[in-house]
Amino acid sequence: MDEERLDVGGAVSYGWRMMVDNILFFVILALIFLVATGIFYGIGGAFIRYPVLTTIMYVIGFLLSVYIHLAMVNISLKVYNGETPEFRDIFTGSRFFWRFLLADILYGLMVTIGLALCVIPGLYFGIKYHFFGYIIVEQDMGVLDALKKSWQITNGAWWDLFMLFILLWLIALAGVVLCGIGLLFAWPIIFMAVVYAYKRVSDTAPRLVEPIEIDTTPPVPPPS
C-alpha cells in the first residue's frame, strides 16, 4: 500500500528538523549559490544586445545550476547519513557531473514532452524519474540505469510523492511570498524532505527476484 511506502508529513518534519539543525550552513550555502548563478545570468541579461555573449553566459549559468543541483544531492545524502556537512562537499561529487548532466537533460526532455501531451504524462514522468540524481551519486550508476531504477523504486508510491511535491511547492511559494527571504529557509526543507522520500521509497521498494534458470538438457547416460 502507498501509505506504507512514504509518510508525507514525516518527510516534511524531517526536512524542517534538518534545516533547523544546520541552518547557518544552509543559509550561507544558498547565498553562495545565488551569487554564483546570479553573476552569469546577470551578465547575460545585461548584454542582451550581444547574442553570442548572452548565449555563452546562459549556457555557463545552466551548467552551474546543474552542478549546484548535484552538490545539493550529494550534501543532502551526507546529512541524511548523519554526517556533518562541510562547504568542501560542494566539490566532492564532481566526478558524477557529466552523468548527472546527461541524465538531467534526458529528464527535462521527457518531462517537457509529457507536459506537451496534455500535462498529465509530464507530471507522471516528473515524479517517476525524479530520483535519478540520488541514484547516480549514491549507487554510482550510469544514466539510463539510474533513470530505470528511479522508475522502479517509485512503483506504488506515486500518489504519496505527488502529494509531497505539492506540499513542497507550497512551502517554496510561501518562501517567495515572504519577500523571497523565506526561500533561504524553504529550500533546505525541500531538499531534505526529498532525500528522506528517496531513501524511504528506495528502502521499501519491492525487490526484483531474478528467475531461476532450470537446466532442461537431458542427462547423458554413463558409458556402459
Contacts in CASP RR format, 6 or more apart in sequence:
PFRMAT RR
TARGET T0000
AUTHOR 0000-0000-0000
METHOD contacts of the structure
MODEL  1
MDEERLDVGGAVSYGWRMMVDNILFFVILALIFLVATGIFYGIGGAFIRY
PVLTTIMYVIGFLLSVYIHLAMVNISLKVYNGETPEFRDIFTGSRFFWRF
LLADILYGLMVTIGLALCVIPGLYFGIKYHFFGYIIVEQDMGVLDALKKS
WQITNGAWWDLFMLFILLWLIALAGVVLCGIGLLFAWPIIFMAVVYAYKR
VSDTAPRLVEPIEIDTTPPVPPPS
2 156 0 8 1.000
2 157 0 8 1.000
2 158 0 8 1.000
2 159 0 8 1.000
2 160 0 8 1.000
3 160 0 8 1.000
4 204 0 8 1.000
5 156 0 8 1.000
5 157 0 8 1.000
5 160 0 8 1.000
5 200 0 8 1.000
5 201 0 8 1.000
5 204 0 8 1.000
6 157 0 8 1.000
6 160 0 8 1.000
6 161 0 8 1.000
6 164 0 8 1.000
6 197 0 8 1.000
6 200 0 8 1.000
6 201 0 8 1.000
6 204 0 8 1.000
7 200 0 8 1.000
8 160 0 8 1.000
8 163 0 8 1.000
8 164 0 8 1.000
8 167 0 8 1.000
9 167 0 8 1.000
10 196 0 8 1.000
11 164 0 8 1.000
11 193 0 8 1.000
11 194 0 8 1.000
11 196 0 8 1.000
11 197 0 8 1.000
11 200 0 8 1.000
12 164 0 8 1.000
12 167 0 8 1.000
12 168 0 8 1.000
12 171 0 8 1.000
12 189 0 8 1.000
12 193 0 8 1.000
14 192 0 8 1.000
14 193 0 8 1.000
14 196 0 8 1.000
15 188 0 8 1.000
15 189 0 8 1.000
15 190 0 8 1.000
15 192 0 8 1.000
15 193 0 8 1.000
15 196 0 8 1.000
16 189 0 8 1.000
18 79 0 8 1.000
18 80 0 8 1.000
18 188 0 8 1.000
18 189 0 8 1.000
18 192 0 8 1.000
19 26 0 8 1.000
19 185 0 8 1.000
19 188 0 8 1.000
19 189 0 8 1.000
19 192 0 8 1.000
22 79 0 8 1.000
22 85 0 8 1.000
22 188 0 8 1.000
23 185 0 8 1.000
23 188 0 8 1.000
25 85 0 8 1.000
25 87 0 8 1.000
26 184 0 8 1.000
26 185 0 8 1.000
26 187 0 8 1.000
26 188 0 8 1.000
27 184 0 8 1.000
27 185 0 8 1.000
28 87 0 8 1.000
29 75 0 8 1.000
29 87 0 8 1.000
29 90 0 8 1.000
30 183 0 8 1.000
30 184 0 8 1.000
30 187 0 8 1.000
30 188 0 8 1.000
31 184 0 8 1.000
32 87 0 8 1.000
32 90 0 8 1.000
33 68 0 8 1.000
36 64 0 8 1.000
36 68 0 8 1.000
37 61 0 8 1.000
37 64 0 8 1.000
37 65 0 8 1.000
37 68 0 8 1.000
40 57 0 8 1.000
40 58 0 8 1.000
40 60 0 8 1.000
40 61 0 8 1.000
40 64 0 8 1.000
41 57 0 8 1.000
41 58 0 8 1.000
41 61 0 8 1.000
42 57 0 8 1.000
43 53 0 8 1.000
43 57 0 8 1.000
44 53 0 8 1.000
44 54 0 8 1.000
44 57 0 8 1.000
44 58 0 8 1.000
45 54 0 8 1.000
45 57 0 8 1.000
47 53 0 8 1.000
47 54 0 8 1.000
47 57 0 8 1.000
48 54 0 8 1.000
63 101 0 8 1.000
66 97 0 8 1.000
66 100 0 8 1.000
66 101 0 8 1.000
66 104 0 8 1.000
67 94 0 8 1.000
67 97 0 8 1.000
69 100 0 8 1.000
69 104 0 8 1.000
70 93 0 8 1.000
70 94 0 8 1.000
70 96 0 8 1.000
70 97 0 8 1.000
70 100 0 8 1.000
70 133 0 8 1.000
70 137 0 8 1.000
71 89 0 8 1.000
71 90 0 8 1.000
71 91 0 8 1.000
71 93 0 8 1.000
72 191 0 8 1.000
73 100 0 8 1.000
73 133 0 8 1.000
73 134 0 8 1.000
73 137 0 8 1.000
73 195 0 8 1.000
74 89 0 8 1.000
74 92 0 8 1.000
74 93 0 8 1.000
74 96 0 8 1.000
74 137 0 8 1.000
75 85 0 8 1.000
75 89 0 8 1.000
75 90 0 8 1.000
76 191 0 8 1.000
76 192 0 8 1.000
76 194 0 8 1.000
76 195 0 8 1.000
77 134 0 8 1.000
77 137 0 8 1.000
77 138 0 8 1.000
77 195 0 8 1.000
78 85 0 8 1.000
78 89 0 8 1.000
79 85 0 8 1.000
79 192 0 8 1.000
79 195 0 8 1.000
80 192 0 8 1.000
80 195 0 8 1.000
80 196 0 8 1.000
80 199 0 8 1.000
93 137 0 8 1.000
96 136 0 8 1.000
96 137 0 8 1.000
96 140 0 8 1.000
99 136 0 8 1.000
99 142 0 8 1.000
99 143 0 8 1.000
99 146 0 8 1.000
100 133 0 8 1.000
100 136 0 8 1.000
100 137 0 8 1.000
102 143 0 8 1.000
103 132 0 8 1.000
103 133 0 8 1.000
103 136 0 8 1.000
103 142 0 8 1.000
103 143 0 8 1.000
103 146 0 8 1.000
103 147 0 8 1.000
104 132 0 8 1.000
104 133 0 8 1.000
106 143 0 8 1.000
106 147 0 8 1.000
107 126 0 8 1.000
107 129 0 8 1.000
107 130 0 8 1.000
107 132 0 8 1.000
107 147 0 8 1.000
110 122 0 8 1.000
110 125 0 8 1.000
110 126 0 8 1.000
110 129 0 8 1.000
111 122 0 8 1.000
111 125 0 8 1.000
111 126 0 8 1.000
111 129 0 8 1.000
112 122 0 8 1.000
113 121 0 8 1.000
113 122 0 8 1.000
114 121 0 8 1.000
114 122 0 8 1.000
114 124 0 8 1.000
114 125 0 8 1.000
115 121 0 8 1.000
115 122 0 8 1.000
115 123 0 8 1.000
123 162 0 8 1.000
124 158 0 8 1.000
127 154 0 8 1.000
127 158 0 8 1.000
127 161 0 8 1.000
127 162 0 8 1.000
127 165 0 8 1.000
128 150 0 8 1.000
128 151 0 8 1.000
128 154 0 8 1.000
128 158 0 8 1.000
129 147 0 8 1.000
129 150 0 8 1.000
129 151 0 8 1.000
130 150 0 8 1.000
130 154 0 8 1.000
130 161 0 8 1.000
130 194 0 8 1.000
131 149 0 8 1.000
131 150 0 8 1.000
131 153 0 8 1.000
131 154 0 8 1.000
131 198 0 8 1.000
131 201 0 8 1.000
131 202 0 8 1.000
132 143 0 8 1.000
132 146 0 8 1.000
132 147 0 8 1.000
132 149 0 8 1.000
132 150 0 8 1.000
133 146 0 8 1.000
134 195 0 8 1.000
134 198 0 8 1.000
135 141 0 8 1.000
135 145 0 8 1.000
135 146 0 8 1.000
135 149 0 8 1.000
135 150 0 8 1.000
136 142 0 8 1.000
136 143 0 8 1.000
136 146 0 8 1.000
139 146 0 8 1.000
139 149 0 8 1.000
141 149 0 8 1.000
152 205 0 8 1.000
152 208 0 8 1.000
153 201 0 8 1.000
153 202 0 8 1.000
153 205 0 8 1.000
154 161 0 8 1.000
154 201 0 8 1.000
155 205 0 8 1.000
155 206 0 8 1.000
157 201 0 8 1.000
157 204 0 8 1.000
161 197 0 8 1.000
161 201 0 8 1.000
164 193 0 8 1.000
164 194 0 8 1.000
164 197 0 8 1.000
168 189 0 8 1.000
168 190 0 8 1.000
168 193 0 8 1.000
168 194 0 8 1.000
171 186 0 8 1.000
171 189 0 8 1.000
171 190 0 8 1.000
172 183 0 8 1.000
172 186 0 8 1.000
172 187 0 8 1.000
172 190 0 8 1.000
174 182 0 8 1.000
174 186 0 8 1.000
175 181 0 8 1.000
175 182 0 8 1.000
175 183 0 8 1.000
175 185 0 8 1.000
175 186 0 8 1.000
176 182 0 8 1.000
176 183 0 8 1.000
END
